[in-house]
Amino acid sequence: MNEQRPSLFDRAKEVLVGGVNSPVRAFGAVGGEPVIIERASGARLFDADGNEYLDFIGSWGAMILGHAHPAVSQAVAEQAAQGTSYGLTSELEIELAETIRSALPSVERIRFVSSGTEAAMSAIRLARGFARRPAILKFEGGYHGHADSFLVQAGSGLATLGIASSAGVPAAFAALTLNAPYNDARAVERIFATRRHEIAAVIVEPVAANMGVVPPEPGFLEGLRELTRRYGALLVFDEVITGFRLAWGGAQNAYRIQPDLTVLGKIIGGGMPVAAYGGRADLMKLMAPEGPVYQAGTLSGNPLAMRAGLATLAELRRPGVYEGLAARTQRLADGLREAAKSAGVAAQINVAGSLLTLFFAAEPVRDYASAKRSDTARFSRFFREMRARGILLPPSQFEALFLSAAHTDADIDRAIAAARESFAALAGA
């Protein structure tokens, strides 16, 4: 494969911080210059030097149908001809809200925003306004965007860069964010026992996907639901990644747990910048203009994003989509597991629906502490070996691989074959 043109990335570094607009894109954890993408189609990305990659990033989960899906592209093009932003309500917002509500019984009212960070930040502000308590409880390695309240022991880019928190977050803010180990409801109960009158909400990824994929153990989500009810706090599901990916609706439908508030993003916009938060009507009525909790946004409910979301969700309702995604993901997981074992490489494969993470670890990964014991140097070498074979993985040990409906059985076979060669290269190093 051709190397990325240094001049293009040099140009990027002159005008973009680190040459990128989101830290993990810099490939700092895996080495080498980052790819600079020119176009995408189906399950493939094409960089500026014409290299083709089988894509398992999928715009970090948003492209569940694959890139440039005809129905989504047509919907966006048609809407662009009718206006790209109104700054006023359109019927499209109502239609997408009705579709989401029909899929998620817990979401009686919804508010669209432009990013997952904005949605999570607003949901927590609402929770504090409702409970009249200052603190929130999150989980080590969980990532809910880059608002000040969440950048303590967070996953995703902070885990990738080895940053425990972020400069610029006041100590007073950090003190109002409590952390517990994921999959440990007893730890949550201990925190409630001493801080019950301070905690407004527990926010959790129902399937952790920002420390790598870590599914909830039996009873964990049920325990959170019971504890929050007992102590008068709200349960907030961050389904930015899992919403409409694990199942129609998301993880709360798959695991049959109803949170008080839900945060959505990625798939509901079909690749356009859109997110949302919603929940019980009595809670959502506290938002302005009906109530005293304020949040606003110029591009909220953007018509391009609404059209893309409606087109995407319509495709996901077709019979067999989720079953096919899960089957191909499981086949990839089985192939990776067998390839690692044959090469004598210690690896754990965690799977949830069409989410997958290969951890270079000897022991099962069930929380952030065990995820951090993974061999990140070995992952970096594996990433580079796979990239050299035309397979593009997320450039971090602590991110999920995302499959799309555009991935074929032949694509899975190709990825497994590349993995066999890559594991063999690691074993021989």
Secondary structure, DSSP 8 states (H G I E B T S, - for coil): -----HHHHHHHHHHSGGGSSSGGGG-TTT-S----EEEEEBTEEEETT--EEEES-GGGGT-TT-BT-HHHHHHHHHHHTT-S--SS--HHHHHHHHHHHHH-TT-SEEEEES-HHHHHHHHHHHHHHHHT--EEEEETT----SSGGG-BS--THHHHHT-SB-TT--HHHHHTEEEE-TT-HHHHHHHHHHHTTTEEEEEE-SSB-SSS-B---TTHHHHHHHHHHHHT-EEEEEETTTTTTSSSS-HHHHHT---SEEEE-GGGGTTSS-EEEEE-HHHHTTBTTTSSB----TTTT-HHHHHHHHHHHHHHTSTTHHHHHHHHHHHHHHHHHHHHHHHT---EEEEETTEEEEE--SS---SHHHHHTS-HHHHHHHHHHHHHTTEE--SSTTS-EE--TT--HHHHHHHHHHHHHHHHHHHH-
